[in-house]
Amino acid sequence: MIGQSTVLAAAFPPSVEDFYLPSILPWGAHDSYWFTKITVLVWVAVAAIIIFFLVSYRKPQLVPTKKQWIAESLYGFVRNNIAVDMIGPQGVRFAPYLTSLFLFILVNNFFGIVPLIQISPMSHIAFPAVLAVISYVMFIWVGIKKHGIAYFKHAVMPNAPAGILPLLIPIEIFSNFLVRPFSLAVRLFANMFAGHMLLLVFTLGGFAMINANVLLAPISVLSWVLTIAITFLEFMVICLQAYVFTVLTASYVQGSLADEH
């Protein structure tokens, strides 16, 4: 982590082990991973989102307050620009889930650039995987509810000449039921993992160089300047990945509701 001692940072370069944080409980094994800083960050994200909306809508007004306007704008953005645009009028009923999904990913991603935190829970594959499974189960359930068991026929049998169906059907099965959840999870995880590693490398690399030789101080400063630039880039990636995950989930739901495959 970036908050670790710079001396240790110089001696031990960043590695995958930086993502496996020790338990913060005062009891139990030090290498128990079930309650770590990552766990706390997820709880903080959930609590922050819930409290923000409860406070914003505690006394709703016709002329909204600033907090109410922000809350309504966030929900309206997901409802109008993702749910309705991707799914159609039926998308309104999916807007609460899609908004919750978008904000949960966005807040957890944002931890990756917050000073003294600078790690996102989404850089652990378990969290994107769980979100992908939830979206996966939802779009299959929506399809079955709309079409019954015939949904699986719609999902794997495209409108194509009968002669090429033996080739297309396995591809459709692989694409719709294996690649979709895998790509959802890995895309989010890989971006957050890579962003954290880049920040670690450039920040700790600056300390490592200046500790090794004072003549490398200008390069160390350049490394830290690049860290700031990468932080701004990471902010764009944070927002984009939350948006992409939510849009893809909405598109999968739209496919499940469609009458034709």
Phi and psi restraints in degrees (value plus and minus 20) as a CYANA .aco file:
   2 ILE   PHI     -90.4   -50.4
   2 ILE   PSI     -43.6    -3.6
   3 GLY   PHI     -98.9   -58.9
   3 GLY   PSI     -21.9    18.1
   4 GLN   PHI     -93.4   -53.4
   4 GLN   PSI     146.4   186.4
   5 SER   PHI     -77.1   -37.1
   5 SER   PSI     114.9   154.9
   6 THR   PHI     -88.1   -48.1
   6 THR   PSI     -47.7    -7.7
   7 VAL   PHI     -85.1   -45.1
   7 VAL   PSI     -66.2   -26.2
   8 LEU   PHI     -84.1   -44.1
   8 LEU   PSI     -55.0   -15.0
   9 ALA   PHI     -82.7   -42.7
   9 ALA   PSI     -59.2   -19.2
  10 ALA   PHI     -88.6   -48.6
  10 ALA   PSI     -53.7   -13.7
  11 ALA   PHI    -101.0   -61.0
  11 ALA   PSI     -52.9   -12.9
  12 PHE   PHI    -144.2  -104.2
  12 PHE   PSI      86.1   126.1
  13 PRO   PHI     -86.0   -46.0
  13 PRO   PSI     139.8   179.8
  14 PRO   PHI     -78.0   -38.0
  14 PRO   PSI     123.4   163.4
  15 SER   PHI    -170.0  -130.0
  15 SER   PSI     157.1   197.1
  16 VAL   PHI     -81.4   -41.4
  16 VAL   PSI     -47.0    -7.0
  17 GLU   PHI     -82.5   -42.5
  17 GLU   PSI     -40.8    -0.8
  18 ASP   PHI     -84.7   -44.7
  18 ASP   PSI     -37.1     2.9
  19 PHE   PHI    -108.3   -68.3
  19 PHE   PSI     -30.8     9.2
  20 TYR   PHI    -123.0   -83.0
  20 TYR   PSI      68.5   108.5
  21 LEU   PHI    -101.5   -61.5
  21 LEU   PSI     130.5   170.5
  22 PRO   PHI     -92.5   -52.5
  22 PRO   PSI     140.4   180.4
  23 SER   PHI     -83.4   -43.4
  23 SER   PSI     122.5   162.5
  24 ILE   PHI    -120.1   -80.1
  24 ILE   PSI     -14.2    25.8
  25 LEU   PHI     -95.9   -55.9
  25 LEU   PSI     124.2   164.2
  26 PRO   PHI     -95.5   -55.5
  26 PRO   PSI     -27.2    12.8
  27 TRP   PHI    -145.6  -105.6
  27 TRP   PSI     150.0   190.0
  28 GLY   PHI      63.1   103.1
  28 GLY   PSI     157.8   197.8
  29 ALA   PHI     -88.2   -48.2
  29 ALA   PSI     121.7   161.7
  30 HIS   PHI     -85.6   -45.6
  30 HIS   PSI     -47.1    -7.1
  31 ASP   PHI    -117.6   -77.6
  31 ASP   PSI       0.9    40.9
  32 SER   PHI     -98.9   -58.9
  32 SER   PSI      98.0   138.0
  33 TYR   PHI    -114.2   -74.2
  33 TYR   PSI     -14.2    25.8
  34 TRP   PHI     -98.6   -58.6
  34 TRP   PSI     -40.4    -0.4
  35 PHE   PHI    -157.4  -117.4
  35 PHE   PSI      73.9   113.9
  36 THR   PHI    -144.8  -104.8
  36 THR   PSI    -194.7  -154.7
  37 LYS   PHI     -77.3   -37.3
  37 LYS   PSI     -55.3   -15.3
  38 ILE   PHI     -81.7   -41.7
  38 ILE   PSI     -64.1   -24.1
  39 THR   PHI     -80.2   -40.2
  39 THR   PSI     -64.3   -24.3
  40 VAL   PHI     -81.8   -41.8
  40 VAL   PSI     -61.5   -21.5
  41 LEU   PHI     -82.2   -42.2
  41 LEU   PSI     -60.1   -20.1
  42 VAL   PHI     -83.5   -43.5
  42 VAL   PSI     -64.8   -24.8
  43 TRP   PHI     -83.0   -43.0
  43 TRP   PSI     -60.8   -20.8
  44 VAL   PHI     -83.1   -43.1
  44 VAL   PSI     -61.2   -21.2
  45 ALA   PHI     -81.9   -41.9
  45 ALA   PSI     -67.1   -27.1
  46 VAL   PHI     -82.0   -42.0
  46 VAL   PSI     -67.1   -27.1
  47 ALA   PHI     -82.5   -42.5
  47 ALA   PSI     -62.2   -22.2
  48 ALA   PHI     -82.6   -42.6
  48 ALA   PSI     -62.6   -22.6
  49 ILE   PHI     -86.2   -46.2
  49 ILE   PSI     -66.5   -26.5
  50 ILE   PHI     -83.3   -43.3
  50 ILE   PSI     -68.2   -28.2
  51 ILE   PHI     -83.3   -43.3
  51 ILE   PSI     -60.6   -20.6
  52 PHE   PHI     -79.5   -39.5
  52 PHE   PSI     -66.2   -26.2
  53 PHE   PHI     -92.4   -52.4
  53 PHE   PSI     -55.2   -15.2
  54 LEU   PHI     -83.8   -43.8
  54 LEU   PSI     -64.3   -24.3
  55 VAL   PHI     -87.7   -47.7
  55 VAL   PSI     -60.0   -20.0
  56 SER   PHI     -85.2   -45.2
  56 SER   PSI     -54.9   -14.9
  57 TYR   PHI    -126.8   -86.8
  57 TYR   PSI      -4.3    35.7
  58 ARG   PHI     -83.2   -43.2
  58 ARG   PSI     -61.7   -21.7
  59 LYS   PHI    -154.1  -114.1
  59 LYS   PSI      56.6    96.6
  60 PRO   PHI     -81.9   -41.9
  60 PRO   PSI     121.8   161.8
  61 GLN   PHI    -145.8  -105.8
  61 GLN   PSI     133.3   173.3
  62 LEU   PHI     -82.7   -42.7
  62 LEU   PSI     -64.0   -24.0
  63 VAL   PHI    -115.2   -75.2
  63 VAL   PSI      83.4   123.4
  64 PRO   PHI     -86.2   -46.2
  64 PRO   PSI     126.8   166.8
  65 THR   PHI     -92.4   -52.4
  65 THR   PSI     154.1   194.1
  66 LYS   PHI     -81.3   -41.3
  66 LYS   PSI     -64.4   -24.4
  67 LYS   PHI     -84.8   -44.8
  67 LYS   PSI     -62.8   -22.8
  68 GLN   PHI     -83.7   -43.7
  68 GLN   PSI     -59.6   -19.6
  69 TRP   PHI     -83.3   -43.3
  69 TRP   PSI     -62.6   -22.6
  70 ILE   PHI     -83.3   -43.3
  70 ILE   PSI     -65.2   -25.2
  71 ALA   PHI     -82.5   -42.5
  71 ALA   PSI     -64.9   -24.9
  72 GLU   PHI     -86.2   -46.2
  72 GLU   PSI     -55.5   -15.5
  73 SER   PHI     -87.5   -47.5
  73 SER   PSI     -61.2   -21.2
  74 LEU   PHI     -82.9   -42.9
  74 LEU   PSI     -67.7   -27.7
  75 TYR   PHI     -85.3   -45.3
  75 TYR   PSI     -62.6   -22.6
  76 GLY   PHI     -83.4   -43.4
  76 GLY   PSI     -57.4   -17.4
  77 PHE   PHI     -80.8   -40.8
  77 PHE   PSI     -69.0   -29.0
  78 VAL   PHI     -88.5   -48.5
  78 VAL   PSI     -62.5   -22.5
  79 ARG   PHI     -82.7   -42.7
  79 ARG   PSI     -68.8   -28.8
  80 ASN   PHI    -103.4   -63.4
  80 ASN   PSI     -60.1   -20.1
  81 ASN   PHI    -114.3   -74.3
  81 ASN   PSI     -32.6     7.4
  82 ILE   PHI    -140.3  -100.3
  82 ILE   PSI     -81.6   -41.6
  83 ALA   PHI     -82.5   -42.5
  83 ALA   PSI     -74.1   -34.1
  84 VAL   PHI     -93.1   -53.1
  84 VAL   PSI     -61.8   -21.8
  85 ASP   PHI     -82.4   -42.4
  85 ASP   PSI     -58.7   -18.7
  86 MET   PHI    -107.1   -67.1
  86 MET   PSI     -58.9   -18.9
  87 ILE   PHI    -122.7   -82.7
  87 ILE   PSI     -49.2    -9.2
  88 GLY   PHI      83.0   123.0
  88 GLY   PSI    -186.7  -146.7
  89 PRO   PHI     -75.0   -35.0
  89 PRO   PSI     -51.8   -11.8
  90 GLN   PHI     -86.4   -46.4
  90 GLN   PSI     -36.0     4.0
  91 GLY   PHI     -85.4   -45.4
  91 GLY   PSI     -39.1     0.9
  92 VAL   PHI     -79.5   -39.5
  92 VAL   PSI     -57.6   -17.6
  93 ARG   PHI     -92.3   -52.3
  93 ARG   PSI     -35.3     4.7
  94 PHE   PHI    -116.7   -76.7
  94 PHE   PSI     -25.1    14.9
  95 ALA   PHI     -80.1   -40.1
  95 ALA   PSI     -61.4   -21.4
  96 PRO   PHI     -79.4   -39.4
  96 PRO   PSI     -63.9   -23.9
  97 TYR   PHI     -86.3   -46.3
  97 TYR   PSI     -64.9   -24.9
  98 LEU   PHI     -84.9   -44.9
  98 LEU   PSI     -56.9   -16.9
  99 THR   PHI     -85.7   -45.7
  99 THR   PSI     -64.5   -24.5
 100 SER   PHI     -80.6   -40.6
 100 SER   PSI     -63.0   -23.0
 101 LEU   PHI     -82.3   -42.3
 101 LEU   PSI     -67.5   -27.5
 102 PHE   PHI     -80.8   -40.8
 102 PHE   PSI     -67.8   -27.8
 103 LEU   PHI     -90.2   -50.2
 103 LEU   PSI     -57.1   -17.1
 104 PHE   PHI     -82.5   -42.5
 104 PHE   PSI     -66.1   -26.1
 105 ILE   PHI     -86.8   -46.8
 105 ILE   PSI     -62.4   -22.4
 106 LEU   PHI     -81.5   -41.5
 106 LEU   PSI     -67.1   -27.1
 107 VAL   PHI     -86.2   -46.2
 107 VAL   PSI     -64.0   -24.0
 108 ASN   PHI     -85.7   -45.7
 108 ASN   PSI     -57.1   -17.1
 109 ASN   PHI     -84.6   -44.6
 109 ASN   PSI     -58.2   -18.2
 110 PHE   PHI     -82.7   -42.7
 110 PHE   PSI     -47.7    -7.7
 111 PHE   PHI     -77.4   -37.4
 111 PHE   PSI     -44.7    -4.7
 112 GLY   PHI     -85.0   -45.0
 112 GLY   PSI     -39.3     0.7
 113 ILE   PHI    -139.6   -99.6
 113 ILE   PSI     -11.2    28.8
 114 VAL   PHI    -100.4   -60.4
 114 VAL   PSI     105.3   145.3
 115 PRO   PHI     -74.8   -34.8
 115 PRO   PSI     121.4   161.4
 116 LEU   PHI      52.5    92.5
 116 LEU   PSI     -27.1    12.9
 117 ILE   PHI    -128.0   -88.0
 117 ILE   PSI     -89.2   -49.2
 118 GLN   PHI      27.0    67.0
 118 GLN   PSI      20.9    60.9
 119 ILE   PHI    -174.1  -134.1
 119 ILE   PSI     116.5   156.5
 120 SER   PHI    -121.2   -81.2
 120 SER   PSI     115.6   155.6
 121 PRO   PHI     -76.3   -36.3
 121 PRO   PSI     -45.0    -5.0
 122 MET   PHI     -92.9   -52.9
 122 MET   PSI     -27.2    12.8
 123 SER   PHI    -100.2   -60.2
 123 SER   PSI     -21.4    18.6
 124 HIS   PHI    -122.7   -82.7
 124 HIS   PSI     104.7   144.7
 125 ILE   PHI     -79.8   -39.8
 125 ILE   PSI     -44.0    -4.0
 126 ALA   PHI     -80.9   -40.9
 126 ALA   PSI     -60.3   -20.3
 127 PHE   PHI     -92.4   -52.4
 127 PHE   PSI     -69.7   -29.7
 128 PRO   PHI     -79.5   -39.5
 128 PRO   PSI     -54.4   -14.4
 129 ALA   PHI     -84.3   -44.3
 129 ALA   PSI     -62.7   -22.7
 130 VAL   PHI     -84.0   -44.0
 130 VAL   PSI     -63.2   -23.2
 131 LEU   PHI     -83.1   -43.1
 131 LEU   PSI     -59.6   -19.6
 132 ALA   PHI     -85.0   -45.0
 132 ALA   PSI     -60.1   -20.1
 133 VAL   PHI     -84.6   -44.6
 133 VAL   PSI     -61.9   -21.9
 134 ILE   PHI     -80.0   -40.0
 134 ILE   PSI     -67.4   -27.4
 135 SER   PHI     -84.8   -44.8
 135 SER   PSI     -57.7   -17.7
 136 TYR   PHI     -82.1   -42.1
 136 TYR   PSI     -69.2   -29.2
 137 VAL   PHI     -83.2   -43.2
 137 VAL   PSI     -58.3   -18.3
 138 MET   PHI     -85.8   -45.8
 138 MET   PSI     -66.9   -26.9
 139 PHE   PHI     -91.6   -51.6
 139 PHE   PSI     -48.6    -8.6
 140 ILE   PHI     -89.7   -49.7
 140 ILE   PSI     -63.8   -23.8
 141 TRP   PHI     -81.2   -41.2
 141 TRP   PSI     -61.5   -21.5
 142 VAL   PHI     -83.0   -43.0
 142 VAL   PSI     -61.6   -21.6
 143 GLY   PHI     -84.8   -44.8
 143 GLY   PSI     -62.5   -22.5
 144 ILE   PHI     -86.9   -46.9
 144 ILE   PSI     -59.8   -19.8
 145 LYS   PHI     -83.6   -43.6
 145 LYS   PSI     -55.4   -15.4
 146 LYS   PHI    -100.2   -60.2
 146 LYS   PSI     -63.9   -23.9
 147 HIS   PHI    -131.6   -91.6
 147 HIS   PSI     -29.2    10.8
 148 GLY   PHI      54.6    94.6
 148 GLY   PSI    -177.3  -137.3
 149 ILE   PHI     -82.9   -42.9
 149 ILE   PSI     -42.3    -2.3
 150 ALA   PHI     -82.5   -42.5
 150 ALA   PSI     -33.1     6.9
 151 TYR   PHI     -76.9   -36.9
 151 TYR   PSI     -60.0   -20.0
 152 PHE   PHI     -86.5   -46.5
 152 PHE   PSI     -51.2   -11.2
 153 LYS   PHI     -87.7   -47.7
 153 LYS   PSI     -63.7   -23.7
 154 HIS   PHI     -80.7   -40.7
 154 HIS   PSI     -57.6   -17.6
 155 ALA   PHI     -94.3   -54.3
 155 ALA   PSI     -49.1    -9.1
 156 VAL   PHI    -134.5   -94.5
 156 VAL   PSI     -27.1    12.9
 157 MET   PHI    -138.0   -98.0
 157 MET   PSI      76.2   116.2
 158 PRO   PHI     -94.5   -54.5
 158 PRO   PSI     142.4   182.4
 159 ASN   PHI     -95.9   -55.9
 159 ASN   PSI      77.2   117.2
 160 ALA   PHI    -172.0  -132.0
 160 ALA   PSI     140.9   180.9
 161 PRO   PHI     -75.8   -35.8
 161 PRO   PSI     123.2   163.2
 162 ALA   PHI     -79.1   -39.1
 162 ALA   PSI     -48.8    -8.8
 163 GLY   PHI     -85.7   -45.7
 163 GLY   PSI     -47.5    -7.5
 164 ILE   PHI    -123.8   -83.8
 164 ILE   PSI     -18.9    21.1
 165 LEU   PHI     -80.7   -40.7
 165 LEU   PSI     -59.7   -19.7
 166 PRO   PHI     -78.8   -38.8
 166 PRO   PSI     -45.2    -5.2
 167 LEU   PHI    -104.4   -64.4
 167 LEU   PSI     -59.8   -19.8
 168 LEU   PHI     -98.0   -58.0
 168 LEU   PSI     -54.7   -14.7
 169 ILE   PHI     -80.7   -40.7
 169 ILE   PSI     -68.5   -28.5
 170 PRO   PHI     -80.2   -40.2
 170 PRO   PSI     -55.6   -15.6
 171 ILE   PHI     -85.0   -45.0
 171 ILE   PSI     -62.6   -22.6
 172 GLU   PHI     -85.2   -45.2
 172 GLU   PSI     -61.3   -21.3
 173 ILE   PHI     -81.6   -41.6
 173 ILE   PSI     -66.9   -26.9
 174 PHE   PHI     -83.0   -43.0
 174 PHE   PSI     -63.4   -23.4
 175 SER   PHI     -88.5   -48.5
 175 SER   PSI     -67.0   -27.0
 176 ASN   PHI     -99.5   -59.5
 176 ASN   PSI     -53.0   -13.0
 177 PHE   PHI    -132.4   -92.4
 177 PHE   PSI     -27.6    12.4
 178 LEU   PHI    -141.3  -101.3
 178 LEU   PSI     -69.7   -29.7
 179 VAL   PHI     -89.9   -49.9
 179 VAL   PSI     -59.1   -19.1
 180 ARG   PHI     -77.1   -37.1
 180 ARG   PSI     -77.1   -37.1
 181 PRO   PHI     -85.3   -45.3
 181 PRO   PSI     -55.7   -15.7
 182 PHE   PHI     -84.3   -44.3
 182 PHE   PSI     -66.9   -26.9
 183 SER   PHI     -87.9   -47.9
 183 SER   PSI     -56.8   -16.8
 184 LEU   PHI     -77.7   -37.7
 184 LEU   PSI     -69.3   -29.3
 185 ALA   PHI     -89.4   -49.4
 185 ALA   PSI     -67.1   -27.1
 186 VAL   PHI     -89.7   -49.7
 186 VAL   PSI     -57.0   -17.0
 187 ARG   PHI     -80.2   -40.2
 187 ARG   PSI     -68.2   -28.2
 188 LEU   PHI     -86.8   -46.8
 188 LEU   PSI     -66.7   -26.7
 189 PHE   PHI     -80.5   -40.5
 189 PHE   PSI     -67.4   -27.4
 190 ALA   PHI     -83.8   -43.8
 190 ALA   PSI     -60.0   -20.0
 191 ASN   PHI     -86.7   -46.7
 191 ASN   PSI     -62.4   -22.4
 192 MET   PHI     -91.3   -51.3
 192 MET   PSI     -57.0   -17.0
 193 PHE   PHI     -84.3   -44.3
 193 PHE   PSI     -68.2   -28.2
 194 ALA   PHI     -85.1   -45.1
 194 ALA   PSI     -60.0   -20.0
 195 GLY   PHI     -82.4   -42.4
 195 GLY   PSI     -62.3   -22.3
 196 HIS   PHI     -85.5   -45.5
 196 HIS   PSI     -60.9   -20.9
 197 MET   PHI     -85.4   -45.4
 197 MET   PSI     -58.7   -18.7
 198 LEU   PHI     -83.5   -43.5
 198 LEU   PSI     -63.9   -23.9
 199 LEU   PHI     -83.2   -43.2
 199 LEU   PSI     -59.9   -19.9
 200 LEU   PHI     -82.2   -42.2
 200 LEU   PSI     -66.9   -26.9
 201 VAL   PHI     -82.5   -42.5
 201 VAL   PSI     -67.1   -27.1
 202 PHE   PHI     -94.2   -54.2
 202 PHE   PSI     -55.6   -15.6
 203 THR   PHI     -92.5   -52.5
 203 THR   PSI     -73.5   -33.5
 204 LEU   PHI     -91.3   -51.3
 204 LEU   PSI     -48.0    -8.0
 205 GLY   PHI     -83.1   -43.1
 205 GLY   PSI     -56.6   -16.6
 206 GLY   PHI     -81.7   -41.7
 206 GLY   PSI     -64.2   -24.2
 207 PHE   PHI     -86.2   -46.2
 207 PHE   PSI     -58.9   -18.9
 208 ALA   PHI     -83.1   -43.1
 208 ALA   PSI     -61.7   -21.7
 209 MET   PHI     -89.3   -49.3
 209 MET   PSI     -62.1   -22.1
 210 ILE   PHI     -91.2   -51.2
 210 ILE   PSI     -48.4    -8.4
 211 ASN   PHI     -93.9   -53.9
 211 ASN   PSI     -50.0   -10.0
 212 ALA   PHI     -97.0   -57.0
 212 ALA   PSI     -59.4   -19.4
 213 ASN   PHI    -178.9  -138.9
 213 ASN   PSI     103.6   143.6
 214 VAL   PHI     -83.1   -43.1
 214 VAL   PSI     -44.0    -4.0
 215 LEU   PHI     -86.8   -46.8
 215 LEU   PSI     -36.4     3.6
 216 LEU   PHI    -108.4   -68.4
 216 LEU   PSI     -11.1    28.9
 217 ALA   PHI     -76.2   -36.2
 217 ALA   PSI     -63.1   -23.1
 218 PRO   PHI     -80.1   -40.1
 218 PRO   PSI     -57.5   -17.5
 219 ILE   PHI     -89.0   -49.0
 219 ILE   PSI     -55.4   -15.4
 220 SER   PHI     -82.0   -42.0
 220 SER   PSI     -64.0   -24.0
 221 VAL   PHI     -81.9   -41.9
 221 VAL   PSI     -62.1   -22.1
 222 LEU   PHI     -80.8   -40.8
 222 LEU   PSI     -59.7   -19.7
 223 SER   PHI     -81.2   -41.2
 223 SER   PSI     -61.0   -21.0
 224 TRP   PHI     -92.2   -52.2
 224 TRP   PSI     -53.9   -13.9
 225 VAL   PHI     -83.3   -43.3
 225 VAL   PSI     -61.5   -21.5
 226 LEU   PHI     -84.2   -44.2
 226 LEU   PSI     -52.5   -12.5
 227 THR   PHI     -80.9   -40.9
 227 THR   PSI     -62.3   -22.3
 228 ILE   PHI     -83.8   -43.8
 228 ILE   PSI     -63.7   -23.7
 229 ALA   PHI     -82.6   -42.6
 229 ALA   PSI     -62.1   -22.1
 230 ILE   PHI     -86.4   -46.4
 230 ILE   PSI     -52.3   -12.3
 231 THR   PHI     -81.8   -41.8
 231 THR   PSI     -63.0   -23.0
 232 PHE   PHI     -84.3   -44.3
 232 PHE   PSI     -60.5   -20.5
 233 LEU   PHI     -83.5   -43.5
 233 LEU   PSI     -60.8   -20.8
 234 GLU   PHI     -84.3   -44.3
 234 GLU   PSI     -54.5   -14.5
 235 PHE   PHI     -80.4   -40.4
 235 PHE   PSI     -61.8   -21.8
 236 MET   PHI     -85.5   -45.5
 236 MET   PSI     -60.2   -20.2
 237 VAL   PHI     -84.6   -44.6
 237 VAL   PSI     -59.8   -19.8
 238 ILE   PHI     -76.8   -36.8
 238 ILE   PSI     -69.4   -29.4
 239 CYS   PHI     -88.8   -48.8
 239 CYS   PSI     -61.7   -21.7
 240 LEU   PHI     -83.8   -43.8
 240 LEU   PSI     -62.8   -22.8
 241 GLN   PHI     -87.7   -47.7
 241 GLN   PSI     -57.1   -17.1
 242 ALA   PHI     -83.6   -43.6
 242 ALA   PSI     -61.5   -21.5
 243 TYR   PHI     -85.9   -45.9
 243 TYR   PSI     -67.0   -27.0
 244 VAL   PHI     -82.7   -42.7
 244 VAL   PSI     -64.7   -24.7
 245 PHE   PHI     -79.0   -39.0
 245 PHE   PSI     -63.7   -23.7
 246 THR   PHI     -89.8   -49.8
 246 THR   PSI     -61.7   -21.7
 247 VAL   PHI     -82.8   -42.8
 247 VAL   PSI     -63.9   -23.9
 248 LEU   PHI     -84.3   -44.3
 248 LEU   PSI     -60.3   -20.3
 249 THR   PHI     -79.5   -39.5
 249 THR   PSI     -64.5   -24.5
 250 ALA   PHI     -83.2   -43.2
 250 ALA   PSI     -59.4   -19.4
 251 SER   PHI     -86.4   -46.4
 251 SER   PSI     -55.3   -15.3
 252 TYR   PHI     -87.8   -47.8
 252 TYR   PSI     -59.1   -19.1
 253 VAL   PHI     -84.1   -44.1
 253 VAL   PSI     -61.7   -21.7
 254 GLN   PHI     -80.1   -40.1
 254 GLN   PSI     -61.8   -21.8
 255 GLY   PHI     -82.8   -42.8
 255 GLY   PSI     -55.3   -15.3
 256 SER   PHI     -90.5   -50.5
 256 SER   PSI     -49.4    -9.4
 257 LEU   PHI    -106.7   -66.7
 257 LEU   PSI     -36.1     3.9
 258 ALA   PHI     -86.3   -46.3
 258 ALA   PSI     124.1   164.1
 259 ASP   PHI     -96.2   -56.2
 259 ASP   PSI     -49.3    -9.3
 260 GLU   PHI    -136.4   -96.4
 260 GLU   PSI     122.7   162.7
